[in-house]
Amino acid sequence: MNKNITLSADEALIRRSRQKAQQENTTLNELFRQWLKQYVGQNHSSVDFMELMAELEYAKAGRKFTRDDLNER
C-alpha cells in the first residue's frame, strides 16, 4: 500500500524537475520512489556487510602474511 507524504521545495526547482522527468518519460513520484529504494538499500548494504563480517569472524588465517606472501602468484 502506498502512503502519501508532503515535501517542500523551491517552486522553480519543482517545475524544472517535472520538466526533466517528463523528458525522461517518468514522473517525480517514480523518481522519488526509486531514490527511496536506493537510500534504504545503501544503509542495508552496510548492515549486510557488517553482519557478514561478524559471521566470518571465526575464520583465522593462522598467521600474519608478509607483503611477499600476499603478492606471490
PDB file of N, CA, C and O in Angstrom:
ATOM      1  N   MET A   1       0.850  -1.181   0.000  1.00  0.00           N
ATOM      2  CA  MET A   1       0.000   0.000   0.000  1.00  0.00           C
ATOM      3  C   MET A   1       0.893   1.241   0.000  1.00  0.00           C
ATOM      4  O   MET A   1       1.833   1.336   0.789  1.00  0.00           O
ATOM      5  N   ASN A   2       0.602   2.164  -0.864  1.00  0.00           N
ATOM      6  CA  ASN A   2       1.353   3.415  -0.929  1.00  0.00           C
ATOM      7  C   ASN A   2       0.818   4.417   0.071  1.00  0.00           C
ATOM      8  O   ASN A   2      -0.387   4.493   0.312  1.00  0.00           O
ATOM      9  N   LYS A   3       1.723   5.182   0.650  1.00  0.00           N
ATOM     10  CA  LYS A   3       1.374   6.265   1.564  1.00  0.00           C
ATOM     11  C   LYS A   3       1.765   7.578   0.912  1.00  0.00           C
ATOM     12  O   LYS A   3       2.762   7.640   0.193  1.00  0.00           O
ATOM     13  N   ASN A   4       1.004   8.610   1.150  1.00  0.00           N
ATOM     14  CA  ASN A   4       1.336   9.933   0.642  1.00  0.00           C
ATOM     15  C   ASN A   4       2.179  10.675   1.660  1.00  0.00           C
ATOM     16  O   ASN A   4       1.970  10.557   2.867  1.00  0.00           O
ATOM     17  N   ILE A   5       3.145  11.450   1.150  1.00  0.00           N
ATOM     18  CA  ILE A   5       3.929  12.329   2.001  1.00  0.00           C
ATOM     19  C   ILE A   5       3.961  13.699   1.342  1.00  0.00           C
ATOM     20  O   ILE A   5       3.718  13.824   0.141  1.00  0.00           O
ATOM     21  N   THR A   6       4.257  14.709   2.118  1.00  0.00           N
ATOM     22  CA  THR A   6       4.342  16.065   1.602  1.00  0.00           C
ATOM     23  C   THR A   6       5.770  16.554   1.751  1.00  0.00           C
ATOM     24  O   THR A   6       6.363  16.456   2.825  1.00  0.00           O
ATOM     25  N   LEU A   7       6.315  17.079   0.665  1.00  0.00           N
ATOM     26  CA  LEU A   7       7.664  17.629   0.662  1.00  0.00           C
ATOM     27  C   LEU A   7       7.596  19.096   0.282  1.00  0.00           C
ATOM     28  O   LEU A   7       6.687  19.522  -0.431  1.00  0.00           O
ATOM     29  N   SER A   8       8.546  19.854   0.754  1.00  0.00           N
ATOM     30  CA  SER A   8       8.628  21.267   0.392  1.00  0.00           C
ATOM     31  C   SER A   8       9.917  21.509  -0.377  1.00  0.00           C
ATOM     32  O   SER A   8      10.981  21.013  -0.008  1.00  0.00           O
ATOM     33  N   ALA A   9       9.801  22.285  -1.462  1.00  0.00           N
ATOM     34  CA  ALA A   9      10.971  22.642  -2.256  1.00  0.00           C
ATOM     35  C   ALA A   9      10.647  23.931  -3.008  1.00  0.00           C
ATOM     36  O   ALA A   9       9.490  24.334  -3.127  1.00  0.00           O
ATOM     37  N   ASP A  10      11.692  24.555  -3.503  1.00  0.00           N
ATOM     38  CA  ASP A  10      11.541  25.779  -4.270  1.00  0.00           C
ATOM     39  C   ASP A  10      10.665  25.516  -5.495  1.00  0.00           C
ATOM     40  O   ASP A  10      10.826  24.504  -6.175  1.00  0.00           O
ATOM     41  N   GLU A  11       9.749  26.424  -5.766  1.00  0.00           N
ATOM     42  CA  GLU A  11       8.789  26.254  -6.858  1.00  0.00           C
ATOM     43  C   GLU A  11       9.487  26.089  -8.213  1.00  0.00           C
ATOM     44  O   GLU A  11       9.085  25.252  -9.020  1.00  0.00           O
ATOM     45  N   ALA A  12      10.519  26.878  -8.457  1.00  0.00           N
ATOM     46  CA  ALA A  12      11.244  26.783  -9.729  1.00  0.00           C
ATOM     47  C   ALA A  12      11.956  25.432  -9.846  1.00  0.00           C
ATOM     48  O   ALA A  12      12.012  24.846 -10.928  1.00  0.00           O
ATOM     49  N   LEU A  13      12.491  24.949  -8.743  1.00  0.00           N
ATOM     50  CA  LEU A  13      13.161  23.655  -8.739  1.00  0.00           C
ATOM     51  C   LEU A  13      12.169  22.534  -9.054  1.00  0.00           C
ATOM     52  O   LEU A  13      12.481  21.616  -9.813  1.00  0.00           O
ATOM     53  N   ILE A  14      11.002  22.613  -8.481  1.00  0.00           N
ATOM     54  CA  ILE A  14       9.970  21.610  -8.750  1.00  0.00           C
ATOM     55  C   ILE A  14       9.563  21.652 -10.221  1.00  0.00           C
ATOM     56  O   ILE A  14       9.427  20.608 -10.859  1.00  0.00           O
ATOM     57  N   ARG A  15       9.370  22.836 -10.751  1.00  0.00           N
ATOM     58  CA  ARG A  15       8.971  22.990 -12.150  1.00  0.00           C
ATOM     59  C   ARG A  15      10.027  22.390 -13.090  1.00  0.00           C
ATOM     60  O   ARG A  15       9.696  21.647 -14.014  1.00  0.00           O
ATOM     61  N   ARG A  16      11.299  22.724 -12.842  1.00  0.00           N
ATOM     62  CA  ARG A  16      12.383  22.186 -13.681  1.00  0.00           C
ATOM     63  C   ARG A  16      12.503  20.670 -13.526  1.00  0.00           C
ATOM     64  O   ARG A  16      12.782  19.961 -14.492  1.00  0.00           O
ATOM     65  N   SER A  17      12.292  20.187 -12.318  1.00  0.00           N
ATOM     66  CA  SER A  17      12.363  18.748 -12.068  1.00  0.00           C
ATOM     67  C   SER A  17      11.260  18.011 -12.807  1.00  0.00           C
ATOM     68  O   SER A  17      11.496  16.950 -13.385  1.00  0.00           O
ATOM     69  N   ARG A  18      10.067  18.565 -12.791  1.00  0.00           N
ATOM     70  CA  ARG A  18       8.957  17.940 -13.527  1.00  0.00           C
ATOM     71  C   ARG A  18       9.232  17.921 -15.019  1.00  0.00           C
ATOM     72  O   ARG A  18       8.943  16.935 -15.697  1.00  0.00           O
ATOM     73  N   GLN A  19       9.790  19.007 -15.529  1.00  0.00           N
ATOM     74  CA  GLN A  19      10.115  19.065 -16.954  1.00  0.00           C
ATOM     75  C   GLN A  19      11.154  18.006 -17.319  1.00  0.00           C
ATOM     76  O   GLN A  19      11.021  17.310 -18.325  1.00  0.00           O
ATOM     77  N   LYS A  20      12.178  17.897 -16.496  1.00  0.00           N
ATOM     78  CA  LYS A  20      13.224  16.903 -16.758  1.00  0.00           C
ATOM     79  C   LYS A  20      12.655  15.486 -16.671  1.00  0.00           C
ATOM     80  O   LYS A  20      12.959  14.643 -17.515  1.00  0.00           O
ATOM     81  N   ALA A  21      11.842  15.224 -15.666  1.00  0.00           N
ATOM     82  CA  ALA A  21      11.221  13.900 -15.527  1.00  0.00           C
ATOM     83  C   ALA A  21      10.371  13.586 -16.752  1.00  0.00           C
ATOM     84  O   ALA A  21      10.382  12.459 -17.247  1.00  0.00           O
ATOM     85  N   GLN A  22       9.631  14.587 -17.242  1.00  0.00           N
ATOM     86  CA  GLN A  22       8.797  14.371 -18.419  1.00  0.00           C
ATOM     87  C   GLN A  22       9.660  14.037 -19.634  1.00  0.00           C
ATOM     88  O   GLN A  22       9.292  13.177 -20.433  1.00  0.00           O
ATOM     89  N   GLN A  23      10.797  14.705 -19.779  1.00  0.00           N
ATOM     90  CA  GLN A  23      11.714  14.412 -20.883  1.00  0.00           C
ATOM     91  C   GLN A  23      12.246  12.981 -20.787  1.00  0.00           C
ATOM     92  O   GLN A  23      12.566  12.362 -21.802  1.00  0.00           O
ATOM     93  N   GLU A  24      12.337  12.462 -19.559  1.00  0.00           N
ATOM     94  CA  GLU A  24      12.823  11.103 -19.332  1.00  0.00           C
ATOM     95  C   GLU A  24      11.681  10.093 -19.275  1.00  0.00           C
ATOM     96  O   GLU A  24      11.878   8.937 -18.898  1.00  0.00           O
ATOM     97  N   ASN A  25      10.481  10.544 -19.655  1.00  0.00           N
ATOM     98  CA  ASN A  25       9.283   9.688 -19.668  1.00  0.00           C
ATOM     99  C   ASN A  25       8.995   9.055 -18.310  1.00  0.00           C
ATOM    100  O   ASN A  25       8.700   7.863 -18.219  1.00  0.00           O
ATOM    101  N   THR A  26       9.085   9.859 -17.268  1.00  0.00           N
ATOM    102  CA  THR A  26       8.781   9.376 -15.924  1.00  0.00           C
ATOM    103  C   THR A  26       8.130  10.515 -15.140  1.00  0.00           C
ATOM    104  O   THR A  26       7.812  11.563 -15.703  1.00  0.00           O
ATOM    105  N   THR A  27       7.936  10.304 -13.859  1.00  0.00           N
ATOM    106  CA  THR A  27       7.334  11.324 -13.003  1.00  0.00           C
ATOM    107  C   THR A  27       8.218  11.567 -11.792  1.00  0.00           C
ATOM    108  O   THR A  27       9.093  10.763 -11.471  1.00  0.00           O
ATOM    109  N   LEU A  28       7.978  12.680 -11.133  1.00  0.00           N
ATOM    110  CA  LEU A  28       8.718  12.941  -9.897  1.00  0.00           C
ATOM    111  C   LEU A  28       8.402  11.886  -8.846  1.00  0.00           C
ATOM    112  O   LEU A  28       9.283  11.492  -8.082  1.00  0.00           O
ATOM    113  N   ASN A  29       7.165  11.429  -8.800  1.00  0.00           N
ATOM    114  CA  ASN A  29       6.803  10.386  -7.839  1.00  0.00           C
ATOM    115  C   ASN A  29       7.634   9.127  -8.066  1.00  0.00           C
ATOM    116  O   ASN A  29       8.165   8.549  -7.117  1.00  0.00           O
ATOM    117  N   GLU A  30       7.747   8.705  -9.321  1.00  0.00           N
ATOM    118  CA  GLU A  30       8.519   7.499  -9.617  1.00  0.00           C
ATOM    119  C   GLU A  30       9.993   7.698  -9.284  1.00  0.00           C
ATOM    120  O   GLU A  30      10.631   6.810  -8.719  1.00  0.00           O
ATOM    121  N   LEU A  31      10.532   8.861  -9.633  1.00  0.00           N
ATOM    122  CA  LEU A  31      11.931   9.148  -9.318  1.00  0.00           C
ATOM    123  C   LEU A  31      12.164   9.151  -7.810  1.00  0.00           C
ATOM    124  O   LEU A  31      13.183   8.651  -7.335  1.00  0.00           O
ATOM    125  N   PHE A  32      11.235   9.704  -7.073  1.00  0.00           N
ATOM    126  CA  PHE A  32      11.376   9.737  -5.617  1.00  0.00           C
ATOM    127  C   PHE A  32      11.296   8.329  -5.032  1.00  0.00           C
ATOM    128  O   PHE A  32      12.040   8.000  -4.108  1.00  0.00           O
ATOM    129  N   ARG A  33      10.392   7.490  -5.568  1.00  0.00           N
ATOM    130  CA  ARG A  33      10.310   6.095  -5.093  1.00  0.00           C
ATOM    131  C   ARG A  33      11.620   5.362  -5.358  1.00  0.00           C
ATOM    132  O   ARG A  33      12.095   4.608  -4.508  1.00  0.00           O
ATOM    133  N   GLN A  34      12.211   5.584  -6.543  1.00  0.00           N
ATOM    134  CA  GLN A  34      13.495   4.961  -6.853  1.00  0.00           C
ATOM    135  C   GLN A  34      14.581   5.453  -5.902  1.00  0.00           C
ATOM    136  O   GLN A  34      15.408   4.674  -5.426  1.00  0.00           O
ATOM    137  N   TRP A  35      14.565   6.752  -5.634  1.00  0.00           N
ATOM    138  CA  TRP A  35      15.558   7.309  -4.718  1.00  0.00           C
ATOM    139  C   TRP A  35      15.410   6.705  -3.323  1.00  0.00           C
ATOM    140  O   TRP A  35      16.410   6.370  -2.687  1.00  0.00           O
ATOM    141  N   LEU A  36      14.179   6.562  -2.843  1.00  0.00           N
ATOM    142  CA  LEU A  36      13.954   5.967  -1.517  1.00  0.00           C
ATOM    143  C   LEU A  36      14.503   4.542  -1.455  1.00  0.00           C
ATOM    144  O   LEU A  36      15.128   4.154  -0.468  1.00  0.00           O
ATOM    145  N   LYS A  37      14.265   3.766  -2.513  1.00  0.00           N
ATOM    146  CA  LYS A  37      14.775   2.386  -2.543  1.00  0.00           C
ATOM    147  C   LYS A  37      16.293   2.380  -2.487  1.00  0.00           C
ATOM    148  O   LYS A  37      16.882   1.573  -1.767  1.00  0.00           O
ATOM    149  N   GLN A  38      16.932   3.266  -3.235  1.00  0.00           N
ATOM    150  CA  GLN A  38      18.388   3.344  -3.219  1.00  0.00           C
ATOM    151  C   GLN A  38      18.892   3.799  -1.858  1.00  0.00           C
ATOM    152  O   GLN A  38      19.877   3.266  -1.346  1.00  0.00           O
ATOM    153  N   TYR A  39      18.229   4.769  -1.279  1.00  0.00           N
ATOM    154  CA  TYR A  39      18.636   5.315   0.010  1.00  0.00           C
ATOM    155  C   TYR A  39      18.589   4.245   1.092  1.00  0.00           C
ATOM    156  O   TYR A  39      19.520   4.104   1.885  1.00  0.00           O
ATOM    157  N   VAL A  40      17.521   3.513   1.115  1.00  0.00           N
ATOM    158  CA  VAL A  40      17.382   2.435   2.099  1.00  0.00           C
ATOM    159  C   VAL A  40      18.362   1.318   1.794  1.00  0.00           C
ATOM    160  O   VAL A  40      18.941   0.733   2.710  1.00  0.00           O
ATOM    161  N   GLY A  41      18.552   1.017   0.528  1.00  0.00           N
ATOM    162  CA  GLY A  41      19.465  -0.047   0.121  1.00  0.00           C
ATOM    163  C   GLY A  41      20.891   0.234   0.510  1.00  0.00           C
ATOM    164  O   GLY A  41      21.625  -0.693   0.853  1.00  0.00           O
ATOM    165  N   GLN A  42      21.313   1.490   0.468  1.00  0.00           N
ATOM    166  CA  GLN A  42      22.677   1.832   0.854  1.00  0.00           C
ATOM    167  C   GLN A  42      22.917   1.485   2.308  1.00  0.00           C
ATOM    168  O   GLN A  42      23.942   0.891   2.641  1.00  0.00           O
ATOM    169  N   ASN A  43      22.007   1.838   3.161  1.00  0.00           N
ATOM    170  CA  ASN A  43      22.161   1.514   4.577  1.00  0.00           C
ATOM    171  C   ASN A  43      22.086   0.008   4.783  1.00  0.00           C
ATOM    172  O   ASN A  43      22.810  -0.558   5.602  1.00  0.00           O
ATOM    173  N   HIS A  44      21.213  -0.621   4.039  1.00  0.00           N
ATOM    174  CA  HIS A  44      21.039  -2.057   4.176  1.00  0.00           C
ATOM    175  C   HIS A  44      22.313  -2.788   3.762  1.00  0.00           C
ATOM    176  O   HIS A  44      22.694  -3.780   4.384  1.00  0.00           O
ATOM    177  N   SER A  45      22.960  -2.303   2.729  1.00  0.00           N
ATOM    178  CA  SER A  45      24.189  -2.942   2.264  1.00  0.00           C
ATOM    179  C   SER A  45      25.280  -2.906   3.321  1.00  0.00           C
ATOM    180  O   SER A  45      25.981  -3.896   3.524  1.00  0.00           O
ATOM    181  N   SER A  46      25.427  -1.775   3.995  1.00  0.00           N
ATOM    182  CA  SER A  46      26.461  -1.686   5.015  1.00  0.00           C
ATOM    183  C   SER A  46      26.123  -2.581   6.204  1.00  0.00           C
ATOM    184  O   SER A  46      27.021  -3.158   6.818  1.00  0.00           O
ATOM    185  N   VAL A  47      24.851  -2.700   6.529  1.00  0.00           N
ATOM    186  CA  VAL A  47      24.440  -3.595   7.609  1.00  0.00           C
ATOM    187  C   VAL A  47      24.717  -5.037   7.200  1.00  0.00           C
ATOM    188  O   VAL A  47      25.227  -5.824   7.997  1.00  0.00           O
ATOM    189  N   ASP A  48      24.381  -5.388   5.953  1.00  0.00           N
ATOM    190  CA  ASP A  48      24.652  -6.734   5.455  1.00  0.00           C
ATOM    191  C   ASP A  48      26.143  -7.048   5.539  1.00  0.00           C
ATOM    192  O   ASP A  48      26.527  -8.142   5.952  1.00  0.00           O
ATOM    193  N   PHE A  49      26.981  -6.091   5.149  1.00  0.00           N
ATOM    194  CA  PHE A  49      28.431  -6.295   5.183  1.00  0.00           C
ATOM    195  C   PHE A  49      28.898  -6.554   6.611  1.00  0.00           C
ATOM    196  O   PHE A  49      29.681  -7.474   6.849  1.00  0.00           O
ATOM    197  N   MET A  50      28.426  -5.755   7.558  1.00  0.00           N
ATOM    198  CA  MET A  50      28.843  -5.921   8.948  1.00  0.00           C
ATOM    199  C   MET A  50      28.368  -7.267   9.505  1.00  0.00           C
ATOM    200  O   MET A  50      29.093  -7.913  10.261  1.00  0.00           O
ATOM    201  N   GLU A  51      27.168  -7.686   9.141  1.00  0.00           N
ATOM    202  CA  GLU A  51      26.668  -8.987   9.575  1.00  0.00           C
ATOM    203  C   GLU A  51      27.522 -10.119   8.986  1.00  0.00           C
ATOM    204  O   GLU A  51      27.830 -11.090   9.676  1.00  0.00           O
ATOM    205  N   LEU A  52      27.897  -9.990   7.722  1.00  0.00           N
ATOM    206  CA  LEU A  52      28.742 -10.997   7.095  1.00  0.00           C
ATOM    207  C   LEU A  52      30.097 -11.072   7.787  1.00  0.00           C
ATOM    208  O   LEU A  52      30.598 -12.166   8.047  1.00  0.00           O
ATOM    209  N   MET A  53      30.686  -9.935   8.083  1.00  0.00           N
ATOM    210  CA  MET A  53      31.988  -9.927   8.759  1.00  0.00           C
ATOM    211  C   MET A  53      31.886 -10.573  10.142  1.00  0.00           C
ATOM    212  O   MET A  53      32.801 -11.279  10.565  1.00  0.00           O
ATOM    213  N   ALA A  54      30.789 -10.335  10.837  1.00  0.00           N
ATOM    214  CA  ALA A  54      30.594 -10.952  12.147  1.00  0.00           C
ATOM    215  C   ALA A  54      30.468 -12.474  12.010  1.00  0.00           C
ATOM    216  O   ALA A  54      30.995 -13.219  12.837  1.00  0.00           O
ATOM    217  N   GLU A  55      29.771 -12.933  10.965  1.00  0.00           N
ATOM    218  CA  GLU A  55      29.616 -14.366  10.736  1.00  0.00           C
ATOM    219  C   GLU A  55      30.945 -15.030  10.387  1.00  0.00           C
ATOM    220  O   GLU A  55      31.179 -16.185  10.744  1.00  0.00           O
ATOM    221  N   LEU A  56      31.805 -14.307   9.695  1.00  0.00           N
ATOM    222  CA  LEU A  56      33.077 -14.879   9.246  1.00  0.00           C
ATOM    223  C   LEU A  56      34.211 -14.658  10.239  1.00  0.00           C
ATOM    224  O   LEU A  56      35.358 -15.005   9.957  1.00  0.00           O
ATOM    225  N   GLU A  57      33.905 -14.090  11.384  1.00  0.00           N
ATOM    226  CA  GLU A  57      34.935 -13.776  12.373  1.00  0.00           C
ATOM    227  C   GLU A  57      35.687 -15.025  12.841  1.00  0.00           C
ATOM    228  O   GLU A  57      36.846 -14.940  13.249  1.00  0.00           O
ATOM    229  N   TYR A  58      35.028 -16.173  12.780  1.00  0.00           N
ATOM    230  CA  TYR A  58      35.657 -17.413  13.220  1.00  0.00           C
ATOM    231  C   TYR A  58      36.835 -17.809  12.323  1.00  0.00           C
ATOM    232  O   TYR A  58      37.743 -18.509  12.770  1.00  0.00           O
ATOM    233  N   ALA A  59      36.823 -17.371  11.075  1.00  0.00           N
ATOM    234  CA  ALA A  59      37.867 -17.772  10.130  1.00  0.00           C
ATOM    235  C   ALA A  59      39.154 -17.014  10.425  1.00  0.00           C
ATOM    236  O   ALA A  59      39.189 -15.784  10.388  1.00  0.00           O
ATOM    237  N   LYS A  60      40.195 -17.755  10.714  1.00  0.00           N
ATOM    238  CA  LYS A  60      41.504 -17.162  11.020  1.00  0.00           C
ATOM    239  C   LYS A  60      42.528 -17.676  10.017  1.00  0.00           C
ATOM    240  O   LYS A  60      42.497 -18.845   9.633  1.00  0.00           O
ATOM    241  N   ALA A  61      43.416 -16.820   9.604  1.00  0.00           N
ATOM    242  CA  ALA A  61      44.443 -17.198   8.633  1.00  0.00           C
ATOM    243  C   ALA A  61      45.526 -18.045   9.285  1.00  0.00           C
ATOM    244  O   ALA A  61      46.227 -18.781   8.590  1.00  0.00           O
ATOM    245  N   GLY A  62      45.676 -17.961  10.581  1.00  0.00           N
ATOM    246  CA  GLY A  62      46.685 -18.757  11.272  1.00  0.00           C
ATOM    247  C   GLY A  62      47.974 -17.992  11.496  1.00  0.00           C
ATOM    248  O   GLY A  62      48.750 -18.326  12.392  1.00  0.00           O
ATOM    249  N   ARG A  63      48.204 -16.982  10.699  1.00  0.00           N
ATOM    250  CA  ARG A  63      49.411 -16.170  10.864  1.00  0.00           C
ATOM    251  C   ARG A  63      49.236 -14.872  10.097  1.00  0.00           C
ATOM    252  O   ARG A  63      48.290 -14.704   9.327  1.00  0.00           O
ATOM    253  N   LYS A  64      50.171 -13.956  10.326  1.00  0.00           N
ATOM    254  CA  LYS A  64      50.194 -12.724   9.547  1.00  0.00           C
ATOM    255  C   LYS A  64      50.957 -12.979   8.273  1.00  0.00           C
ATOM    256  O   LYS A  64      51.992 -13.645   8.283  1.00  0.00           O
ATOM    257  N   PHE A  65      50.449 -12.450   7.169  1.00  0.00           N
ATOM    258  CA  PHE A  65      51.107 -12.621   5.888  1.00  0.00           C
ATOM    259  C   PHE A  65      52.013 -11.431   5.597  1.00  0.00           C
ATOM    260  O   PHE A  65      51.688 -10.286   5.913  1.00  0.00           O
ATOM    261  N   THR A  66      53.169 -11.734   4.980  1.00  0.00           N
ATOM    262  CA  THR A  66      54.088 -10.668   4.581  1.00  0.00           C
ATOM    263  C   THR A  66      53.629 -10.111   3.231  1.00  0.00           C
ATOM    264  O   THR A  66      52.768 -10.688   2.566  1.00  0.00           O
ATOM    265  N   ARG A  67      54.214  -8.993   2.847  1.00  0.00           N
ATOM    266  CA  ARG A  67      53.910  -8.412   1.539  1.00  0.00           C
ATOM    267  C   ARG A  67      54.242  -9.412   0.429  1.00  0.00           C
ATOM    268  O   ARG A  67      53.485  -9.557  -0.531  1.00  0.00           O
ATOM    269  N   ASP A  68      55.375 -10.095   0.568  1.00  0.00           N
ATOM    270  CA  ASP A  68      55.766 -11.081  -0.436  1.00  0.00           C
ATOM    271  C   ASP A  68      54.741 -12.230  -0.509  1.00  0.00           C
ATOM    272  O   ASP A  68      54.395 -12.692  -1.596  1.00  0.00           O
ATOM    273  N   ASP A  69      54.268 -12.676   0.649  1.00  0.00           N
ATOM    274  CA  ASP A  69      53.246 -13.724   0.667  1.00  0.00           C
ATOM    275  C   ASP A  69      51.996 -13.287  -0.114  1.00  0.00           C
ATOM    276  O   ASP A  69      51.443 -14.046  -0.910  1.00  0.00           O
ATOM    277  N   LEU A  70      51.577 -12.064   0.135  1.00  0.00           N
ATOM    278  CA  LEU A  70      50.359 -11.563  -0.492  1.00  0.00           C
ATOM    279  C   LEU A  70      50.523 -11.346  -1.988  1.00  0.00           C
ATOM    280  O   LEU A  70      49.554 -11.456  -2.738  1.00  0.00           O
ATOM    281  N   ASN A  71      51.730 -11.040  -2.428  1.00  0.00           N
ATOM    282  CA  ASN A  71      51.971 -10.787  -3.845  1.00  0.00           C
ATOM    283  C   ASN A  71      52.398 -12.034  -4.609  1.00  0.00           C
ATOM    284  O   ASN A  71      52.514 -12.001  -5.834  1.00  0.00           O
ATOM    285  N   GLU A  72      52.631 -13.124  -3.902  1.00  0.00           N
ATOM    286  CA  GLU A  72      53.054 -14.362  -4.549  1.00  0.00           C
ATOM    287  C   GLU A  72      51.934 -14.911  -5.417  1.00  0.00           C
ATOM    288  O   GLU A  72      50.764 -14.884  -5.036  1.00  0.00           O
ATOM    289  N   ARG A  73      52.306 -15.406  -6.578  1.00  0.00           N
ATOM    290  CA  ARG A  73      51.277 -15.933  -7.501  1.00  0.00           C
ATOM    291  C   ARG A  73      51.287 -17.418  -7.491  1.00  0.00           C
ATOM    292  O   ARG A  73      50.498 -18.045  -8.199  1.00  0.00           O
TER     293      ARG A  73
END
